[in-house]
Amino acid sequence: MSAAAPMRRPVALITGASAGIGAEFARVFAQHGHHVVLVARREQRLQELADQIAAAGRPRPHVMPVDLCRNGVSKEIAAELDALGFEPQYLVNNAGFGLLGPAADLEPAEQLAIIDLNVRVLTELSLAFIDSLSRHRGGILNVGSVASFLPGPGMAVYYASKAFVLSFSESLHQELSGRGIRVTALCPGVVPTEFQARAGMKKVPGWKVLQTSPAGIAAAGYAALMQGQRVRIPGVANKFVAFLPRLLPRGFLLRQVARSQCKRDKPSSL
């Protein structure tokens, strides 16, 4: 009789964890007793966050400095987790960025990098750990945006990438429910993070009263995933924005979004 496979420790794997919403996801998962694995390029930021979480009395997260856009990154991550005796129970696909400006004026390679990270990597990771997610009755939390619901002249590739995140996540929610896997698309509005500087915005857009803190967004996303919600849009104003495409002609929406983007100081991610 063959020996039983060794039990592996279930973990929450969080990408884009070095700052902003990703760092807050790490904190909220740790606060709820999950062992966390932090994935991002900036190792020093990850180590500092791991130290902060450990200082708060939680198990110190494992730090994995990785360039997610490298080919075969899911196999690389899976191999390291396997060597540590870990396997994902939860996956948070938070890493992503955008660029402000007309698509014809922006560097094509940078726009393709948006698709690579926001779409290809998110898809690859979402499909890489199905067996362990099912085994632990866990789930996938994919970070979209209110941009997922709108056309996006002025940030065309970014908006399109987030529309993919929403559609893909909703489909996985249906497909994987029979395997005990929850899939949630989290669609926040404006959140003051490093995203705006990366996207080339000189200030955080919109009224402060409509902005949501990274900690608030992470808490909402965690609750939605645990409750098995298909989509979560934090904030009444953001729910209204997401509902507008059902009420307004597409051409009108295109013009309004284009005007809004043109008012922003140029150019960078959301």
C-alpha positions, 0 to 999 in steps of 0.5 A: 500500500502506498504511503498517503501524500503528506498534508500541506499547510493551506495558505492565502497567496496574495499578489501585488502585496508590497503596497496599497490594497495588496498590503491591506489584503495581507493584513486582513487575511493574517488578522483572520488567522490565515497563513499568508504568502506575499508576492511582488517584485519589491522584496524589501517592501514585502519583508517590512510588511511581513515584519509588521504582521509578525509584530502584531502577533500573527504568523510571519508571512512567507515572502516571495519576490517574483516578477509576475510577468515572467513566463511560467510564473505559476509553475515557479510559485507552485514549486516554491510553495511545494518545497515549503509544504504549502498549498493555496487555499485562497488566491488574491489576484491583486497585482495590476496597473494602468496608463493614462492617455490615448492608446495611440499616444502611449508606448505599445509595449507598456500597454501590452504589459498591462494586458500581460499582468492584468489579464494573462497572469491573473488567468494563469494563476486563477487556473493553476491551483484549482485542485488545492483550492477545491481540496480546502474549500477555498476561493479566488478573489480577483481585483477588478474596478468600476472601470470593469463596467464602462468603456474607457477612452483615455485609459482604453487598455486598462478599462478593457483589461478590467472588463476581462477580469469581471467577465472571467471571474463571473464565469469561474464563479459559476463553473467552479461552484460545484467544486467548492471554490468561491470566486469573487470579483472585487470592483472598487472605485477610486482608492488612493494608492501608488496606482495613480502615480504609476498611471501618470496621474498627478493627483487622485481623481474625483472627490475625496468623499467618494474615495475609499481607503485601501483597508476598507476595500480589503475588508470588503473584498475579504468579506465578499469572498468568505460569503461567496459573493460573485461581485462586490462593488464597495460604496453606494456611489460606485454601485451607481456608476456601475449601473449607469451603462444600463441607463445611458446610451453607449455613445454618451458614456464614451463621450463622458468618460473621454471628457473625464480622462482629459481633465486629469493631469497626464499620464500612469495605473488603477 
